[in-house]
Amino acid sequence: MKMIIRAAMLAVLASTLSGCFLTKLATMPMRVVGSTASVVGAVVSVLPVVGNSADEALEKVDGAIDATADGIDDIPI
């Protein structure tokens, strides 16, 4: 009986979640990884010669991740 009640509650909660919430739940970890890459790039940028190019590359990665996450957020689920 307890299992059936839990399953029913889960079904009700899943049906009331908006698509926006679901896509945000999926893209939030992506954005965390992108911002972490950006921070790592800022730290690496203090290295002579290779630091700035590594920082620029990681900034491009962060931008690509943000663009992909924005595209996923626009999906009407």
PDB file of N, CA, C and O in Angstrom, chain B, residues numbered from 101:
ATOM      1  N   MET B 101       0.829  -1.195   0.000  1.00  0.00           N
ATOM      2  CA  MET B 101       0.000   0.000   0.000  1.00  0.00           C
ATOM      3  C   MET B 101       0.868   1.251   0.000  1.00  0.00           C
ATOM      4  O   MET B 101       0.614   2.209  -0.730  1.00  0.00           O
ATOM      5  N   LYS B 102       1.905   1.216   0.843  1.00  0.00           N
ATOM      6  CA  LYS B 102       2.788   2.372   0.949  1.00  0.00           C
ATOM      7  C   LYS B 102       3.499   2.647  -0.383  1.00  0.00           C
ATOM      8  O   LYS B 102       3.718   3.799  -0.757  1.00  0.00           O
ATOM      9  N   MET B 103       3.850   1.574  -1.083  1.00  0.00           N
ATOM     10  CA  MET B 103       4.536   1.700  -2.368  1.00  0.00           C
ATOM     11  C   MET B 103       3.615   2.318  -3.423  1.00  0.00           C
ATOM     12  O   MET B 103       4.055   3.116  -4.250  1.00  0.00           O
ATOM     13  N   ILE B 104       2.354   1.947  -3.387  1.00  0.00           N
ATOM     14  CA  ILE B 104       1.390   2.489  -4.348  1.00  0.00           C
ATOM     15  C   ILE B 104       1.175   3.973  -4.105  1.00  0.00           C
ATOM     16  O   ILE B 104       1.082   4.751  -5.054  1.00  0.00           O
ATOM     17  N   ILE B 105       1.095   4.370  -2.852  1.00  0.00           N
ATOM     18  CA  ILE B 105       0.919   5.792  -2.527  1.00  0.00           C
ATOM     19  C   ILE B 105       2.128   6.593  -2.988  1.00  0.00           C
ATOM     20  O   ILE B 105       1.976   7.676  -3.553  1.00  0.00           O
ATOM     21  N   ARG B 106       3.323   6.072  -2.754  1.00  0.00           N
ATOM     22  CA  ARG B 106       4.540   6.769  -3.198  1.00  0.00           C
ATOM     23  C   ARG B 106       4.579   6.895  -4.714  1.00  0.00           C
ATOM     24  O   ARG B 106       4.931   7.948  -5.246  1.00  0.00           O
ATOM     25  N   ALA B 107       4.217   5.819  -5.412  1.00  0.00           N
ATOM     26  CA  ALA B 107       4.210   5.850  -6.867  1.00  0.00           C
ATOM     27  C   ALA B 107       3.197   6.865  -7.389  1.00  0.00           C
ATOM     28  O   ALA B 107       3.470   7.588  -8.347  1.00  0.00           O
ATOM     29  N   ALA B 108       2.024   6.915  -6.753  1.00  0.00           N
ATOM     30  CA  ALA B 108       0.999   7.873  -7.163  1.00  0.00           C
ATOM     31  C   ALA B 108       1.463   9.304  -6.912  1.00  0.00           C
ATOM     32  O   ALA B 108       1.255  10.184  -7.747  1.00  0.00           O
ATOM     33  N   MET B 109       2.094   9.536  -5.759  1.00  0.00           N
ATOM     34  CA  MET B 109       2.599  10.877  -5.461  1.00  0.00           C
ATOM     35  C   MET B 109       3.691  11.281  -6.457  1.00  0.00           C
ATOM     36  O   MET B 109       3.736  12.429  -6.899  1.00  0.00           O
ATOM     37  N   LEU B 110       4.557  10.353  -6.804  1.00  0.00           N
ATOM     38  CA  LEU B 110       5.603  10.629  -7.776  1.00  0.00           C
ATOM     39  C   LEU B 110       5.016  10.955  -9.140  1.00  0.00           C
ATOM     40  O   LEU B 110       5.498  11.854  -9.829  1.00  0.00           O
ATOM     41  N   ALA B 111       3.974  10.224  -9.531  1.00  0.00           N
ATOM     42  CA  ALA B 111       3.312  10.480 -10.808  1.00  0.00           C
ATOM     43  C   ALA B 111       2.659  11.856 -10.827  1.00  0.00           C
ATOM     44  O   ALA B 111       2.737  12.564 -11.832  1.00  0.00           O
ATOM     45  N   VAL B 112       2.021  12.240  -9.733  1.00  0.00           N
ATOM     46  CA  VAL B 112       1.387  13.561  -9.653  1.00  0.00           C
ATOM     47  C   VAL B 112       2.449  14.665  -9.712  1.00  0.00           C
ATOM     48  O   VAL B 112       2.287  15.651 -10.431  1.00  0.00           O
ATOM     49  N   LEU B 113       3.520  14.494  -8.961  1.00  0.00           N
ATOM     50  CA  LEU B 113       4.584  15.501  -8.986  1.00  0.00           C
ATOM     51  C   LEU B 113       5.224  15.606 -10.361  1.00  0.00           C
ATOM     52  O   LEU B 113       5.503  16.711 -10.826  1.00  0.00           O
ATOM     53  N   ALA B 114       5.458  14.494 -11.011  1.00  0.00           N
ATOM     54  CA  ALA B 114       6.076  14.508 -12.340  1.00  0.00           C
ATOM     55  C   ALA B 114       5.165  15.188 -13.355  1.00  0.00           C
ATOM     56  O   ALA B 114       5.645  15.870 -14.260  1.00  0.00           O
ATOM     57  N   SER B 115       3.867  15.008 -13.213  1.00  0.00           N
ATOM     58  CA  SER B 115       2.943  15.621 -14.171  1.00  0.00           C
ATOM     59  C   SER B 115       2.796  17.122 -13.944  1.00  0.00           C
ATOM     60  O   SER B 115       2.411  17.846 -14.862  1.00  0.00           O
ATOM     61  N   THR B 116       3.092  17.599 -12.747  1.00  0.00           N
ATOM     62  CA  THR B 116       2.935  19.025 -12.478  1.00  0.00           C
ATOM     63  C   THR B 116       4.210  19.821 -12.730  1.00  0.00           C
ATOM     64  O   THR B 116       4.175  21.051 -12.770  1.00  0.00           O
ATOM     65  N   LEU B 117       5.332  19.133 -12.901  1.00  0.00           N
ATOM     66  CA  LEU B 117       6.570  19.859 -13.167  1.00  0.00           C
ATOM     67  C   LEU B 117       6.501  20.490 -14.548  1.00  0.00           C
ATOM     68  O   LEU B 117       6.046  19.863 -15.505  1.00  0.00           O
ATOM     69  N   SER B 118       6.946  21.708 -14.643  1.00  0.00           N
ATOM     70  CA  SER B 118       6.936  22.367 -15.940  1.00  0.00           C
ATOM     71  C   SER B 118       8.153  21.949 -16.736  1.00  0.00           C
ATOM     72  O   SER B 118       9.164  21.544 -16.162  1.00  0.00           O
ATOM     73  N   GLY B 119       8.067  22.042 -18.046  1.00  0.00           N
ATOM     74  CA  GLY B 119       9.190  21.704 -18.899  1.00  0.00           C
ATOM     75  C   GLY B 119      10.387  22.585 -18.628  1.00  0.00           C
ATOM     76  O   GLY B 119      11.532  22.146 -18.730  1.00  0.00           O
ATOM     77  N   CYS B 120      10.118  23.817 -18.287  1.00  0.00           N
ATOM     78  CA  CYS B 120      11.205  24.744 -17.981  1.00  0.00           C
ATOM     79  C   CYS B 120      12.025  24.233 -16.803  1.00  0.00           C
ATOM     80  O   CYS B 120      13.255  24.294 -16.825  1.00  0.00           O
ATOM     81  N   PHE B 121      11.365  23.743 -15.799  1.00  0.00           N
ATOM     82  CA  PHE B 121      12.073  23.223 -14.631  1.00  0.00           C
ATOM     83  C   PHE B 121      12.911  22.006 -15.003  1.00  0.00           C
ATOM     84  O   PHE B 121      14.047  21.862 -14.552  1.00  0.00           O
ATOM     85  N   LEU B 122      12.343  21.137 -15.827  1.00  0.00           N
ATOM     86  CA  LEU B 122      13.075  19.929 -16.217  1.00  0.00           C
ATOM     87  C   LEU B 122      14.318  20.260 -17.032  1.00  0.00           C
ATOM     88  O   LEU B 122      15.370  19.657 -16.817  1.00  0.00           O
ATOM     89  N   THR B 123      14.221  21.200 -17.954  1.00  0.00           N
ATOM     90  CA  THR B 123      15.402  21.544 -18.748  1.00  0.00           C
ATOM     91  C   THR B 123      16.427  22.288 -17.895  1.00  0.00           C
ATOM     92  O   THR B 123      17.630  22.109 -18.083  1.00  0.00           O
ATOM     93  N   LYS B 124      15.974  23.105 -16.978  1.00  0.00           N
ATOM     94  CA  LYS B 124      16.915  23.784 -16.075  1.00  0.00           C
ATOM     95  C   LYS B 124      17.640  22.766 -15.202  1.00  0.00           C
ATOM     96  O   LYS B 124      18.827  22.915 -14.912  1.00  0.00           O
ATOM     97  N   LEU B 125      16.925  21.747 -14.792  1.00  0.00           N
ATOM     98  CA  LEU B 125      17.532  20.690 -13.995  1.00  0.00           C
ATOM     99  C   LEU B 125      18.609  19.952 -14.793  1.00  0.00           C
ATOM    100  O   LEU B 125      19.619  19.517 -14.239  1.00  0.00           O
ATOM    101  N   ALA B 126      18.380  19.820 -16.086  1.00  0.00           N
ATOM    102  CA  ALA B 126      19.355  19.134 -16.943  1.00  0.00           C
ATOM    103  C   ALA B 126      20.543  20.025 -17.293  1.00  0.00           C
ATOM    104  O   ALA B 126      21.667  19.537 -17.404  1.00  0.00           O
ATOM    105  N   THR B 127      20.307  21.321 -17.467  1.00  0.00           N
ATOM    106  CA  THR B 127      21.384  22.197 -17.937  1.00  0.00           C
ATOM    107  C   THR B 127      22.195  22.835 -16.813  1.00  0.00           C
ATOM    108  O   THR B 127      23.279  23.363 -17.062  1.00  0.00           O
ATOM    109  N   MET B 128      21.698  22.796 -15.605  1.00  0.00           N
ATOM    110  CA  MET B 128      22.444  23.413 -14.501  1.00  0.00           C
ATOM    111  C   MET B 128      23.821  22.783 -14.313  1.00  0.00           C
ATOM    112  O   MET B 128      24.793  23.522 -14.149  1.00  0.00           O
ATOM    113  N   PRO B 129      23.956  21.449 -14.327  1.00  0.00           N
ATOM    114  CA  PRO B 129      25.304  20.882 -14.208  1.00  0.00           C
ATOM    115  C   PRO B 129      26.216  21.285 -15.362  1.00  0.00           C
ATOM    116  O   PRO B 129      27.423  21.447 -15.178  1.00  0.00           O
ATOM    117  N   MET B 130      25.636  21.448 -16.558  1.00  0.00           N
ATOM    118  CA  MET B 130      26.444  21.892 -17.701  1.00  0.00           C
ATOM    119  C   MET B 130      27.013  23.278 -17.445  1.00  0.00           C
ATOM    120  O   MET B 130      28.185  23.540 -17.713  1.00  0.00           O
ATOM    121  N   ARG B 131      26.181  24.150 -16.932  1.00  0.00           N
ATOM    122  CA  ARG B 131      26.630  25.523 -16.673  1.00  0.00           C
ATOM    123  C   ARG B 131      27.681  25.565 -15.560  1.00  0.00           C
ATOM    124  O   ARG B 131      28.590  26.394 -15.599  1.00  0.00           O
ATOM    125  N   VAL B 132      27.561  24.684 -14.577  1.00  0.00           N
ATOM    126  CA  VAL B 132      28.563  24.628 -13.507  1.00  0.00           C
ATOM    127  C   VAL B 132      29.914  24.211 -14.078  1.00  0.00           C
ATOM    128  O   VAL B 132      30.943  24.788 -13.727  1.00  0.00           O
ATOM    129  N   VAL B 133      29.915  23.222 -14.946  1.00  0.00           N
ATOM    130  CA  VAL B 133      31.166  22.778 -15.574  1.00  0.00           C
ATOM    131  C   VAL B 133      31.761  23.897 -16.413  1.00  0.00           C
ATOM    132  O   VAL B 133      32.974  24.109 -16.388  1.00  0.00           O
ATOM    133  N   GLY B 134      30.932  24.612 -17.151  1.00  0.00           N
ATOM    134  CA  GLY B 134      31.422  25.715 -17.974  1.00  0.00           C
ATOM    135  C   GLY B 134      32.030  26.825 -17.147  1.00  0.00           C
ATOM    136  O   GLY B 134      33.079  27.363 -17.502  1.00  0.00           O
ATOM    137  N   SER B 135      31.386  27.174 -16.054  1.00  0.00           N
ATOM    138  CA  SER B 135      31.935  28.240 -15.216  1.00  0.00           C
ATOM    139  C   SER B 135      33.206  27.788 -14.516  1.00  0.00           C
ATOM    140  O   SER B 135      34.109  28.591 -14.281  1.00  0.00           O
ATOM    141  N   THR B 136      33.277  26.503 -14.183  1.00  0.00           N
ATOM    142  CA  THR B 136      34.505  25.972 -13.580  1.00  0.00           C
ATOM    143  C   THR B 136      35.655  26.049 -14.577  1.00  0.00           C
ATOM    144  O   THR B 136      36.777  26.391 -14.203  1.00  0.00           O
ATOM    145  N   ALA B 137      35.390  25.736 -15.832  1.00  0.00           N
ATOM    146  CA  ALA B 137      36.421  25.838 -16.865  1.00  0.00           C
ATOM    147  C   ALA B 137      36.887  27.283 -17.004  1.00  0.00           C
ATOM    148  O   ALA B 137      38.076  27.537 -17.199  1.00  0.00           O
ATOM    149  N   SER B 138      35.964  28.220 -16.905  1.00  0.00           N
ATOM    150  CA  SER B 138      36.318  29.630 -17.002  1.00  0.00           C
ATOM    151  C   SER B 138      37.219  30.054 -15.849  1.00  0.00           C
ATOM    152  O   SER B 138      38.176  30.803 -16.047  1.00  0.00           O
ATOM    153  N   VAL B 139      36.914  29.575 -14.644  1.00  0.00           N
ATOM    154  CA  VAL B 139      37.731  29.906 -13.469  1.00  0.00           C
ATOM    155  C   VAL B 139      39.123  29.291 -13.609  1.00  0.00           C
ATOM    156  O   VAL B 139      40.125  29.933 -13.291  1.00  0.00           O
ATOM    157  N   VAL B 140      39.181  28.056 -14.084  1.00  0.00           N
ATOM    158  CA  VAL B 140      40.472  27.401 -14.294  1.00  0.00           C
ATOM    159  C   VAL B 140      41.287  28.179 -15.320  1.00  0.00           C
ATOM    160  O   VAL B 140      42.498  28.334 -15.169  1.00  0.00           O
ATOM    161  N   GLY B 141      40.627  28.660 -16.347  1.00  0.00           N
ATOM    162  CA  GLY B 141      41.314  29.467 -17.356  1.00  0.00           C
ATOM    163  C   GLY B 141      41.867  30.749 -16.770  1.00  0.00           C
ATOM    164  O   GLY B 141      42.964  31.172 -17.135  1.00  0.00           O
ATOM    165  N   ALA B 142      41.138  31.366 -15.881  1.00  0.00           N
ATOM    166  CA  ALA B 142      41.617  32.587 -15.242  1.00  0.00           C
ATOM    167  C   ALA B 142      42.842  32.306 -14.381  1.00  0.00           C
ATOM    168  O   ALA B 142      43.766  33.118 -14.335  1.00  0.00           O
ATOM    169  N   VAL B 143      42.857  31.177 -13.706  1.00  0.00           N
ATOM    170  CA  VAL B 143      44.003  30.817 -12.869  1.00  0.00           C
ATOM    171  C   VAL B 143      45.211  30.480 -13.739  1.00  0.00           C
ATOM    172  O   VAL B 143      46.339  30.865 -13.430  1.00  0.00           O
ATOM    173  N   VAL B 144      44.963  29.758 -14.826  1.00  0.00           N
ATOM    174  CA  VAL B 144      46.050  29.344 -15.717  1.00  0.00           C
ATOM    175  C   VAL B 144      46.635  30.541 -16.460  1.00  0.00           C
ATOM    176  O   VAL B 144      47.787  30.494 -16.893  1.00  0.00           O
ATOM    177  N   SER B 145      45.868  31.596 -16.612  1.00  0.00           N
ATOM    178  CA  SER B 145      46.325  32.740 -17.409  1.00  0.00           C
ATOM    179  C   SER B 145      47.537  33.439 -16.804  1.00  0.00           C
ATOM    180  O   SER B 145      48.167  34.249 -17.482  1.00  0.00           O
ATOM    181  N   VAL B 146      47.878  33.157 -15.571  1.00  0.00           N
ATOM    182  CA  VAL B 146      49.059  33.783 -14.973  1.00  0.00           C
ATOM    183  C   VAL B 146      50.350  33.117 -15.441  1.00  0.00           C
ATOM    184  O   VAL B 146      51.433  33.666 -15.240  1.00  0.00           O
ATOM    185  N   LEU B 147      50.248  31.938 -16.065  1.00  0.00           N
ATOM    186  CA  LEU B 147      51.435  31.273 -16.586  1.00  0.00           C
ATOM    187  C   LEU B 147      51.972  32.025 -17.801  1.00  0.00           C
ATOM    188  O   LEU B 147      51.198  32.412 -18.676  1.00  0.00           O
ATOM    189  N   PRO B 148      53.265  32.233 -17.866  1.00  0.00           N
ATOM    190  CA  PRO B 148      53.828  32.923 -19.021  1.00  0.00           C
ATOM    191  C   PRO B 148      53.636  32.119 -20.299  1.00  0.00           C
ATOM    192  O   PRO B 148      53.621  30.888 -20.260  1.00  0.00           O
ATOM    193  N   VAL B 149      53.494  32.774 -21.387  1.00  0.00           N
ATOM    194  CA  VAL B 149      53.410  32.264 -22.758  1.00  0.00           C
ATOM    195  C   VAL B 149      52.126  31.453 -23.007  1.00  0.00           C
ATOM    196  O   VAL B 149      51.307  31.878 -23.822  1.00  0.00           O
ATOM    197  N   VAL B 150      51.920  30.329 -22.357  1.00  0.00           N
ATOM    198  CA  VAL B 150      50.779  29.461 -22.658  1.00  0.00           C
ATOM    199  C   VAL B 150      49.525  29.835 -21.886  1.00  0.00           C
ATOM    200  O   VAL B 150      48.435  29.382 -22.237  1.00  0.00           O
ATOM    201  N   GLY B 151      49.648  30.637 -20.860  1.00  0.00           N
ATOM    202  CA  GLY B 151      48.509  30.952 -20.002  1.00  0.00           C
ATOM    203  C   GLY B 151      47.376  31.639 -20.723  1.00  0.00           C
ATOM    204  O   GLY B 151      46.215  31.259 -20.570  1.00  0.00           O
ATOM    205  N   ASN B 152      47.703  32.656 -21.514  1.00  0.00           N
ATOM    206  CA  ASN B 152      46.639  33.406 -22.191  1.00  0.00           C
ATOM    207  C   ASN B 152      45.927  32.562 -23.240  1.00  0.00           C
ATOM    208  O   ASN B 152      44.707  32.650 -23.378  1.00  0.00           O
ATOM    209  N   SER B 153      46.677  31.744 -23.983  1.00  0.00           N
ATOM    210  CA  SER B 153      46.021  30.912 -24.992  1.00  0.00           C
ATOM    211  C   SER B 153      45.148  29.840 -24.336  1.00  0.00           C
ATOM    212  O   SER B 153      44.085  29.505 -24.859  1.00  0.00           O
ATOM    213  N   ALA B 154      45.585  29.304 -23.201  1.00  0.00           N
ATOM    214  CA  ALA B 154      44.768  28.331 -22.475  1.00  0.00           C
ATOM    215  C   ALA B 154      43.510  28.993 -21.935  1.00  0.00           C
ATOM    216  O   ALA B 154      42.433  28.398 -21.965  1.00  0.00           O
ATOM    217  N   ASP B 155      43.637  30.217 -21.444  1.00  0.00           N
ATOM    218  CA  ASP B 155      42.482  30.955 -20.929  1.00  0.00           C
ATOM    219  C   ASP B 155      41.480  31.209 -22.046  1.00  0.00           C
ATOM    220  O   ASP B 155      40.276  31.040 -21.851  1.00  0.00           O
ATOM    221  N   GLU B 156      41.968  31.614 -23.215  1.00  0.00           N
ATOM    222  CA  GLU B 156      41.072  31.856 -24.351  1.00  0.00           C
ATOM    223  C   GLU B 156      40.359  30.581 -24.782  1.00  0.00           C
ATOM    224  O   GLU B 156      39.169  30.614 -25.098  1.00  0.00           O
ATOM    225  N   ALA B 157      41.067  29.467 -24.797  1.00  0.00           N
ATOM    226  CA  ALA B 157      40.455  28.192 -25.189  1.00  0.00           C
ATOM    227  C   ALA B 157      39.370  27.781 -24.203  1.00  0.00           C
ATOM    228  O   ALA B 157      38.304  27.314 -24.603  1.00  0.00           O
ATOM    229  N   LEU B 158      39.645  27.957 -22.913  1.00  0.00           N
ATOM    230  CA  LEU B 158      38.646  27.588 -21.909  1.00  0.00           C
ATOM    231  C   LEU B 158      37.452  28.536 -21.921  1.00  0.00           C
ATOM    232  O   LEU B 158      36.334  28.127 -21.608  1.00  0.00           O
ATOM    233  N   GLU B 159      37.678  29.781 -22.275  1.00  0.00           N
ATOM    234  CA  GLU B 159      36.555  30.719 -22.423  1.00  0.00           C
ATOM    235  C   GLU B 159      35.667  30.306 -23.593  1.00  0.00           C
ATOM    236  O   GLU B 159      34.445  30.433 -23.523  1.00  0.00           O
ATOM    237  N   LYS B 160      36.287  29.806 -24.679  1.00  0.00           N
ATOM    238  CA  LYS B 160      35.500  29.318 -25.821  1.00  0.00           C
ATOM    239  C   LYS B 160      34.672  28.105 -25.416  1.00  0.00           C
ATOM    240  O   LYS B 160      33.518  27.971 -25.824  1.00  0.00           O
ATOM    241  N   VAL B 161      35.260  27.225 -24.615  1.00  0.00           N
ATOM    242  CA  VAL B 161      34.527  26.051 -24.124  1.00  0.00           C
ATOM    243  C   VAL B 161      33.339  26.499 -23.278  1.00  0.00           C
ATOM    244  O   VAL B 161      32.237  25.972 -23.426  1.00  0.00           O
ATOM    245  N   ASP B 162      33.559  27.466 -22.397  1.00  0.00           N
ATOM    246  CA  ASP B 162      32.478  27.983 -21.559  1.00  0.00           C
ATOM    247  C   ASP B 162      31.369  28.578 -22.421  1.00  0.00           C
ATOM    248  O   ASP B 162      30.186  28.358 -22.158  1.00  0.00           O
ATOM    249  N   GLY B 163      31.748  29.324 -23.439  1.00  0.00           N
ATOM    250  CA  GLY B 163      30.753  29.909 -24.337  1.00  0.00           C
ATOM    251  C   GLY B 163      29.958  28.852 -25.087  1.00  0.00           C
ATOM    252  O   GLY B 163      28.746  28.985 -25.258  1.00  0.00           O
ATOM    253  N   ALA B 164      30.641  27.799 -25.536  1.00  0.00           N
ATOM    254  CA  ALA B 164      29.953  26.720 -26.246  1.00  0.00           C
ATOM    255  C   ALA B 164      28.984  25.981 -25.328  1.00  0.00           C
ATOM    256  O   ALA B 164      27.875  25.631 -25.732  1.00  0.00           O
ATOM    257  N   ILE B 165      29.411  25.752 -24.103  1.00  0.00           N
ATOM    258  CA  ILE B 165      28.528  25.071 -23.141  1.00  0.00           C
ATOM    259  C   ILE B 165      27.311  25.933 -22.844  1.00  0.00           C
ATOM    260  O   ILE B 165      26.193  25.421 -22.780  1.00  0.00           O
ATOM    261  N   ASP B 166      27.511  27.232 -22.664  1.00  0.00           N
ATOM    262  CA  ASP B 166      26.372  28.125 -22.404  1.00  0.00           C
ATOM    263  C   ASP B 166      25.410  28.156 -23.587  1.00  0.00           C
ATOM    264  O   ASP B 166      24.192  28.144 -23.404  1.00  0.00           O
ATOM    265  N   ALA B 167      25.959  28.196 -24.797  1.00  0.00           N
ATOM    266  CA  ALA B 167      25.103  28.222 -25.986  1.00  0.00           C
ATOM    267  C   ALA B 167      24.292  26.932 -26.096  1.00  0.00           C
ATOM    268  O   ALA B 167      23.108  26.967 -26.428  1.00  0.00           O
ATOM    269  N   THR B 168      24.924  25.806 -25.819  1.00  0.00           N
ATOM    270  CA  THR B 168      24.219  24.522 -25.865  1.00  0.00           C
ATOM    271  C   THR B 168      23.141  24.458 -24.783  1.00  0.00           C
ATOM    272  O   THR B 168      22.024  24.006 -25.036  1.00  0.00           O
ATOM    273  N   ALA B 169      23.483  24.912 -23.586  1.00  0.00           N
ATOM    274  CA  ALA B 169      22.506  24.906 -22.488  1.00  0.00           C
ATOM    275  C   ALA B 169      21.331  25.826 -22.807  1.00  0.00           C
ATOM    276  O   ALA B 169      20.188  25.494 -22.492  1.00  0.00           O
ATOM    277  N   ASP B 170      21.594  26.973 -23.424  1.00  0.00           N
ATOM    278  CA  ASP B 170      20.502  27.865 -23.817  1.00  0.00           C
ATOM    279  C   ASP B 170      19.590  27.197 -24.848  1.00  0.00           C
ATOM    280  O   ASP B 170      18.369  27.352 -24.803  1.00  0.00           O
ATOM    281  N   GLY B 171      20.195  26.455 -25.774  1.00  0.00           N
ATOM    282  CA  GLY B 171      19.397  25.731 -26.769  1.00  0.00           C
ATOM    283  C   GLY B 171      18.520  24.673 -26.118  1.00  0.00           C
ATOM    284  O   GLY B 171      17.364  24.495 -26.503  1.00  0.00           O
ATOM    285  N   ILE B 172      19.066  23.976 -25.138  1.00  0.00           N
ATOM    286  CA  ILE B 172      18.272  22.946 -24.435  1.00  0.00           C
ATOM    287  C   ILE B 172      17.161  23.598 -23.633  1.00  0.00           C
ATOM    288  O   ILE B 172      16.057  23.058 -23.560  1.00  0.00           O
ATOM    289  N   ASP B 173      17.431  24.755 -23.024  1.00  0.00           N
ATOM    290  CA  ASP B 173      16.401  25.448 -22.240  1.00  0.00           C
ATOM    291  C   ASP B 173      15.235  25.888 -23.113  1.00  0.00           C
ATOM    292  O   ASP B 173      14.117  26.033 -22.618  1.00  0.00           O
ATOM    293  N   ASP B 174      15.474  26.103 -24.403  1.00  0.00           N
ATOM    294  CA  ASP B 174      14.408  26.545 -25.303  1.00  0.00           C
ATOM    295  C   ASP B 174      13.517  25.416 -25.782  1.00  0.00           C
ATOM    296  O   ASP B 174      12.485  25.673 -26.402  1.00  0.00           O
ATOM    297  N   ILE B 175      13.890  24.162 -25.509  1.00  0.00           N
ATOM    298  CA  ILE B 175      13.082  23.027 -25.949  1.00  0.00           C
ATOM    299  C   ILE B 175      11.780  22.989 -25.145  1.00  0.00           C
ATOM    300  O   ILE B 175      11.812  22.940 -23.916  1.00  0.00           O
ATOM    301  N   PRO B 176      10.646  23.010 -25.829  1.00  0.00           N
ATOM    302  CA  PRO B 176       9.361  22.996 -25.109  1.00  0.00           C
ATOM    303  C   PRO B 176       8.977  21.571 -24.699  1.00  0.00           C
ATOM    304  O   PRO B 176       8.350  20.842 -25.469  1.00  0.00           O
ATOM    305  N   ILE B 177       9.355  21.189 -23.492  1.00  0.00           N
ATOM    306  CA  ILE B 177       9.010  19.843 -23.012  1.00  0.00           C
ATOM    307  C   ILE B 177       7.748  19.946 -22.173  1.00  0.00           C
ATOM    308  O   ILE B 177       7.264  18.937 -21.660  1.00  0.00           O
TER     309      ILE B 177
END
